[in-house]
Amino acid sequence: MRVVQALDAGGVFATVTRSIGPDDTSADVEADLATLGADLLIRVVDDLAAGQAHATPQDADGATYAHRLQKEEGLIDWRREARALHNQVRGLQPWPLAWTSIGQRRLIVLRTRLVADVPEVALPPGTVLDMTRDAVRVQTGAGALDLLTVQPEGRRAMPARDYAAGHHIGAGACLDVAPPPPVGPGAATRP
């Protein structure tokens, strides 16, 4: 895009798009866009040198502001629905990362999988439902989520199943639910 004095407001010479798969993380998307963007940059520079590049003005009505991510945004609130939590885990990589805790131990959640056709249960969100061959299944506010890869604070990433077995976490264990959001005048809203 052409550089102007306003933030991200200059005309655009070219764009590239990439679909986002259901399990792609923001790190996956960023790496692919870096490669696609580098190829596109070479073509635009060649077009500029040949006098064939034309900038298209940006539509200010379509612009949105993305705030700087904060570490606190990684805290998993198990009362939210499974898809929102799956997207939180995918979107907060490689930083600040999604996390929960069990007791006083912080547990970073690196990979999850949505559970299809989970039976309705009357267990609180954050309750470990069971262990599958490759995951720890957790009740959410709506549906369930399989934890595939986790990282205990200060340790390496590992399969969630191995972590649970090593810490004697089984069905019925509860992952900590985030504190309720503030209410009242001036309270921040949660995305």
C-alpha positions in Angstrom: 0.0 0.0 0.0 1.1 3.6 -0.5 2.4 5.2 2.7 0.4 8.4 3.8 0.4 10.3 7.0 -2.7 8.6 8.4 -2.5 5.1 9.9 -3.1 2.3 7.3 -4.9 4.7 5.0 -2.9 4.7 1.8 -4.1 3.3 -1.5 -3.6 -0.5 -2.0 -1.6 -1.8 -4.9 -2.5 -5.5 -4.5 -4.0 -7.9 -2.0 -3.8 -11.6 -1.4 -6.2 -13.8 0.5 -5.9 -17.1 2.3 -8.7 -19.1 3.7 -8.4 -20.1 7.4 -8.9 -23.8 8.1 -10.9 -25.0 11.2 -7.7 -25.9 13.1 -5.2 -23.3 11.7 -3.6 -21.1 14.4 -2.7 -17.5 13.9 0.9 -18.5 13.7 0.0 -20.8 10.7 -1.8 -18.0 9.0 0.9 -15.5 9.6 3.6 -17.8 8.2 1.6 -18.5 5.1 0.8 -14.8 4.6 4.4 -13.9 4.9 5.3 -16.2 2.0 2.3 -15.0 -0.1 3.0 -11.4 0.8 6.7 -11.7 -0.2 5.7 -13.0 -3.6 3.1 -10.3 -4.0 5.6 -7.6 -3.0 8.0 -8.7 -5.8 5.2 -8.4 -8.4 4.1 -5.0 -7.1 7.7 -3.6 -7.1 8.2 -4.9 -10.7 4.9 -3.2 -11.7 6.0 0.1 -9.9 9.3 0.0 -11.8 7.4 -0.6 -15.1 4.9 2.2 -14.3 2.0 -0.2 -14.4 1.0 -0.2 -10.7 -2.3 1.5 -9.7 -3.4 2.1 -6.1 -7.0 1.5 -5.1 -8.2 3.8 -2.3 -9.2 2.0 0.9 -12.8 2.1 2.2 -12.5 3.8 5.7 -16.0 2.4 6.6 -14.6 -1.2 6.3 -11.7 -0.5 8.7 -11.6 -1.9 12.2 -9.3 -1.2 15.0 -7.4 -4.2 16.5 -6.2 -3.5 20.0 -2.9 -4.8 21.3 -3.3 -8.2 22.8 -2.9 -8.5 26.6 -1.7 -11.5 28.5 -5.0 -11.6 30.4 -6.9 -12.3 27.2 -5.4 -15.8 27.3 -7.4 -16.8 30.4 -9.9 -19.5 29.3 -13.4 -19.0 30.7 -14.9 -22.5 30.5 -18.4 -21.0 30.6 -18.1 -19.9 27.0 -19.1 -22.2 24.2 -16.7 -24.8 22.8 -16.2 -23.1 19.4 -15.3 -19.8 21.0 -12.7 -21.5 23.2 -11.3 -23.4 20.3 -10.9 -20.2 18.4 -9.3 -18.5 21.4 -6.7 -21.2 21.6 -6.0 -20.9 17.9 -6.0 -17.1 17.7 -3.7 -16.5 20.7 -0.7 -18.3 19.2 2.2 -17.7 19.4 1.4 -15.0 22.0 -0.1 -14.5 24.6 -1.3 -18.2 24.5 -4.6 -19.5 26.0 -4.3 -20.9 29.5 -6.3 -22.3 32.4 -5.3 -23.6 35.8 -6.0 -26.6 37.9 -5.6 -25.8 41.6 -2.7 -23.4 41.8 -1.0 -24.7 38.6 -1.2 -22.8 35.4 -1.7 -24.9 32.3 -1.1 -23.4 28.8 -3.5 -24.9 26.2 -1.8 -25.2 22.8 -4.1 -27.4 20.7 -7.7 -28.3 21.0 -10.4 -30.1 19.0 -14.1 -29.5 18.8 -16.2 -32.4 20.0 -19.1 -33.3 17.7 -22.3 -34.8 19.1 -21.5 -34.4 22.7 -24.3 -35.5 25.0 -25.9 -32.9 27.2 -24.6 -33.3 30.7 -25.4 -31.4 33.9 -21.8 -30.8 34.9 -20.2 -27.4 35.6 -18.1 -25.9 32.8 -14.4 -26.8 33.2 -15.2 -30.3 34.4 -13.1 -33.1 32.9 -15.6 -35.4 31.3 -13.3 -38.2 30.3 -10.0 -39.3 28.7 -10.0 -40.4 25.1 -7.1 -42.2 23.4 -5.4 -38.8 22.6 -7.2 -36.1 24.6 -8.7 -34.8 27.8 -12.3 -33.9 27.2 -13.6 -30.9 29.1 -17.2 -29.6 29.5 -17.7 -26.0 28.3 -20.6 -23.6 28.7 -22.1 -25.2 25.5 -20.5 -28.4 24.2 -17.2 -30.0 25.0 -13.6 -29.5 23.9 -10.8 -32.0 23.6 -7.5 -30.7 24.9 -4.8 -32.2 22.7 -1.6 -30.5 23.6 -0.8 -28.6 26.8 2.2 -27.0 28.4 2.6 -26.9 32.2 4.2 -23.6 33.3 8.0 -23.8 33.1 7.9 -27.2 31.2 7.8 -28.4 27.6 4.6 -29.0 25.6 3.1 -32.5 25.9 0.0 -34.4 24.9 -2.8 -33.5 27.3 -3.5 -37.1 28.0 0.1 -37.6 29.3 -0.1 -34.5 31.5 -3.4 -35.7 33.0 -2.1 -39.2 33.6 1.1 -37.9 35.3 -0.9 -35.5 37.5 -3.7 -38.0 38.4 -6.3 -35.9 36.7 -9.4 -37.8 35.7 -13.1 -37.6 35.0 -14.7 -35.2 37.5 -11.6 -33.0 38.0 -12.3 -29.3 37.5 -10.3 -26.8 35.6 -10.6 -23.3 37.1 -13.3 -21.1 35.6 -12.3 -17.5 35.0 -13.8 -15.0 37.5 -17.0 -13.4 36.3 -16.7 -10.3 34.2 -17.3 -7.0 36.0 -20.8 -5.6 35.8 -22.2 -2.1 36.2 -21.5 1.3 34.8 -18.1 1.6 33.1 -17.5 -2.2 33.2 -15.4 -3.6 30.4 -17.1 -6.0 28.0 -15.6 -9.2 27.0 -15.1 -10.1 23.3 
